[in-house]
């Protein structure tokens, strides 16, 4: 794997929204975001450039909270305030053993109400009414009920992020998340891409699980929430 391949992960949302995922992006100058019902994620070409923050303010507008992966360690640009978020980790799946799962069903727009219900009960991270359009979603059902799912989110060139990994609390401890991560990764690799993912830095259990599965810690990464400061 070349340095260029991995460099797109340094600012993954920007390289995704100006590349493979242009169809679900909104771009203004040096700022980009997913369409609001898809994801609250935003990105800047260069967070050190005040003009990029000005572009983002025009793109987002007042009163809207957005989430920036790979956010800078210092404060946001002029006219913005940080209102939440925190530190995460970025993991790459070079050593992950991917495997299709015959029991996993493909999830689509028809499954969104169930997906949103599962997300509300498990809180895996941002998930909106159109997030499933990012693709790759697989689920496991018990007695017809959706009890676990995982899918794809950010897609920098050559990579795809595994996301929204969650299991109904009543069905945890059965290895369902493990199976779905491997199944989603199998689909990613079939396209010739590489899996990666993010986890909250405080989620020690999830990080241990992913490392045991074959993911490698690439770096720590900020996920900061911002909004245009009130005047």
C-alpha positions as CSV (number, residue, x, y, z in Angstrom):
1,X,0.0,0.0,0.0
2,X,1.4,3.3,-1.0
3,X,1.7,6.5,1.0
4,X,-0.8,8.2,-1.3
5,X,-3.4,5.5,-0.6
6,X,-3.2,6.1,3.1
7,X,-3.0,9.9,2.8
8,X,-6.6,10.2,1.8
9,X,-7.5,9.0,5.3
10,X,-5.9,12.1,6.8
11,X,-9.0,14.1,5.8
12,X,-11.4,11.3,4.9
13,X,-14.6,13.3,4.5
14,X,-13.1,15.9,2.2
15,X,-11.5,13.2,-0.1
16,X,-14.8,11.3,-0.1
17,X,-17.1,14.2,-0.8
18,X,-14.9,15.6,-3.6
19,X,-14.5,12.1,-5.0
20,X,-16.7,9.0,-5.0
21,X,-19.5,10.6,-2.9
22,X,-20.0,13.7,-5.0
23,X,-23.6,12.7,-5.6
24,X,-24.5,13.1,-1.9
25,X,-22.3,16.2,-1.2
26,X,-22.8,19.9,-1.1
27,X,-19.6,21.9,-1.8
28,X,-18.8,25.5,-1.6
29,X,-15.2,26.6,-2.3
30,X,-13.0,24.9,0.3
31,X,-15.9,23.5,2.3
32,X,-18.0,20.3,1.8
33,X,-20.8,18.5,3.7
34,X,-23.0,15.6,3.2
35,X,-26.6,16.4,2.3
36,X,-28.3,17.0,5.7
37,X,-30.5,13.9,5.8
38,X,-27.6,11.7,4.9
39,X,-25.0,12.8,7.5
40,X,-24.0,15.8,9.7
41,X,-20.4,15.4,8.6
42,X,-18.5,18.3,7.1
43,X,-14.9,18.9,6.0
44,X,-12.5,21.6,4.9
45,X,-9.8,21.4,2.4
46,X,-7.5,23.2,4.8
47,X,-8.7,23.9,8.4
48,X,-5.8,26.4,8.8
49,X,-7.3,28.7,6.1
50,X,-9.8,31.2,7.4
51,X,-11.4,31.3,3.9
52,X,-12.3,27.7,4.3
53,X,-14.3,28.4,7.5
54,X,-16.0,31.3,5.8
55,X,-17.0,28.9,3.0
56,X,-18.4,26.5,5.5
57,X,-20.4,29.2,7.2
58,X,-22.0,30.0,3.9
59,X,-22.7,26.4,3.2
60,X,-24.2,25.5,6.6
61,X,-25.9,28.6,7.7
62,X,-26.6,29.8,11.3
63,X,-28.1,27.6,14.0
64,X,-27.0,24.3,12.5
65,X,-24.7,22.0,14.4
66,X,-22.3,19.9,12.2
67,X,-19.7,17.3,13.0
68,X,-16.2,17.5,11.6
69,X,-14.0,14.4,11.5
70,X,-10.3,15.2,11.4
71,X,-11.0,18.5,13.1
72,X,-8.1,20.6,14.2
73,X,-6.7,20.4,17.7
74,X,-7.0,24.1,18.2
75,X,-10.2,26.2,18.0
76,X,-12.4,26.6,14.9
77,X,-12.0,29.5,12.6
78,X,-13.5,33.0,13.2
79,X,-17.2,33.1,13.4
80,X,-17.5,29.5,14.7
81,X,-17.8,27.9,18.1
82,X,-17.2,24.3,19.3
83,X,-20.3,22.8,20.9
84,X,-19.3,19.2,21.5
85,X,-17.6,16.1,20.1
86,X,-14.4,14.5,21.3
87,X,-11.5,12.3,20.5
88,X,-11.7,9.1,18.5
89,X,-9.5,6.5,16.9
90,X,-9.1,5.6,13.2
91,X,-8.5,1.9,12.5
92,X,-7.6,0.2,9.2
93,X,-8.5,-3.4,8.4
94,X,-5.5,-4.8,6.7
95,X,-5.5,-8.0,8.8
96,X,-9.3,-8.4,9.1
97,X,-10.6,-11.7,7.8
98,X,-13.7,-10.7,5.8
99,X,-16.4,-13.2,5.2
100,X,-19.9,-13.0,3.6
101,X,-22.7,-14.0,6.0
102,X,-25.6,-16.0,4.4
103,X,-27.9,-14.9,7.2
104,X,-27.3,-11.2,6.8
105,X,-29.9,-9.4,4.7
106,X,-29.4,-6.4,2.6
107,X,-31.0,-3.3,4.1
108,X,-32.7,-0.7,2.0
109,X,-34.9,2.4,2.2
110,X,-37.8,0.2,3.1
111,X,-36.0,-0.8,6.3
112,X,-35.2,2.7,7.5
113,X,-37.9,2.9,10.2
114,X,-36.5,-0.2,11.8
115,X,-32.9,1.0,11.4
116,X,-33.7,4.3,13.0
117,X,-35.4,2.5,15.9
118,X,-32.3,0.3,16.4
119,X,-30.0,3.3,16.3
120,X,-32.1,5.2,18.8
121,X,-31.8,2.3,21.2
122,X,-28.1,1.7,20.7
123,X,-26.5,5.1,19.8
124,X,-23.8,3.9,17.4
125,X,-23.3,7.5,16.1
126,X,-24.9,9.8,13.7
127,X,-27.5,8.1,11.5
128,X,-30.2,10.0,9.5
129,X,-33.2,9.0,7.4
130,X,-31.0,8.8,4.2
131,X,-27.8,7.4,5.7
132,X,-28.5,4.0,4.3
133,X,-28.1,5.5,0.8
134,X,-24.3,5.4,1.5
135,X,-24.6,1.7,0.9
136,X,-23.4,-1.7,2.1
137,X,-25.9,-2.1,4.9
138,X,-26.5,-5.6,6.2
139,X,-28.7,-6.7,9.1
140,X,-29.5,-9.8,11.1
141,X,-33.1,-10.6,12.2
142,X,-34.6,-12.7,14.9
143,X,-38.3,-13.6,14.7
144,X,-38.5,-11.0,11.9
145,X,-37.1,-8.2,14.1
146,X,-34.0,-6.3,13.1
147,X,-31.6,-6.9,16.0
148,X,-28.1,-5.9,14.5
149,X,-26.8,-4.0,11.6
150,X,-23.7,-2.5,10.0
151,X,-23.0,-0.6,6.8
152,X,-20.7,1.9,5.0
153,X,-20.4,5.6,5.4
154,X,-17.3,7.7,4.3
155,X,-15.6,6.5,1.1
156,X,-12.3,8.1,0.4
157,X,-10.7,6.9,-2.8
158,X,-9.8,3.2,-2.4
159,X,-11.4,2.9,1.1
160,X,-14.8,2.5,2.7
161,X,-15.6,3.2,6.3
162,X,-17.6,0.5,8.2
163,X,-20.2,2.4,10.3
164,X,-23.4,2.2,12.4
165,X,-22.3,-1.1,13.9
166,X,-25.0,-1.9,16.6
167,X,-26.8,-4.7,18.3
168,X,-30.0,-4.7,20.3
169,X,-28.9,-5.0,24.0
170,X,-31.1,-8.2,24.3
171,X,-29.0,-9.9,21.7
172,X,-25.4,-8.9,22.6
173,X,-22.8,-11.4,23.4
174,X,-23.7,-13.6,20.4
175,X,-21.0,-12.3,18.0
176,X,-23.6,-10.6,15.7
177,X,-21.6,-7.4,15.3
178,X,-18.4,-9.4,14.5
179,X,-20.3,-11.3,11.8
180,X,-21.7,-8.1,10.2
181,X,-18.4,-6.2,10.2
182,X,-16.8,-9.1,8.4
183,X,-19.8,-9.3,6.0
184,X,-19.6,-5.6,5.2
185,X,-15.9,-5.8,4.8
186,X,-16.3,-8.7,2.3
187,X,-18.5,-6.4,0.1
188,X,-15.9,-3.6,0.3
189,X,-13.1,-5.9,-0.8
190,X,-15.2,-7.3,-3.6
191,X,-15.0,-3.7,-5.1
192,X,-11.2,-3.7,-4.7
193,X,-11.4,-1.2,-1.8
194,X,-10.1,-1.5,1.8
195,X,-12.1,-1.3,5.0
196,X,-11.5,1.1,7.8
197,X,-13.5,2.5,10.7
198,X,-13.7,5.0,13.5
199,X,-14.5,4.5,17.1
200,X,-14.9,6.8,20.1
201,X,-11.7,7.0,22.0
202,X,-13.6,6.2,25.2
203,X,-15.2,3.1,23.8
204,X,-12.5,0.6,25.0
205,X,-14.7,-2.5,24.5
206,X,-15.3,-1.7,20.9
207,X,-11.7,-0.9,20.2
208,X,-10.5,-4.1,21.8
209,X,-13.0,-6.0,19.7
210,X,-11.9,-4.4,16.5
211,X,-8.2,-4.9,17.2
212,X,-8.9,-8.6,18.0
213,X,-10.6,-8.9,14.6
214,X,-7.5,-7.6,12.8
215,X,-7.9,-3.8,12.7
216,X,-4.8,-1.7,13.3
217,X,-4.8,1.6,15.1
218,X,-3.7,4.2,12.5
219,X,-4.1,7.4,14.5
220,X,-6.2,9.4,16.9
221,X,-8.7,11.7,15.3
222,X,-10.9,14.5,16.5
223,X,-14.7,14.5,15.9
224,X,-15.7,18.0,16.9
225,X,-19.1,19.5,16.7
226,X,-19.4,23.1,15.6
227,X,-21.9,25.8,14.8
228,X,-21.8,29.3,13.5
229,X,-21.4,31.5,16.6
230,X,-24.3,33.8,17.6
231,X,-23.8,37.4,16.9
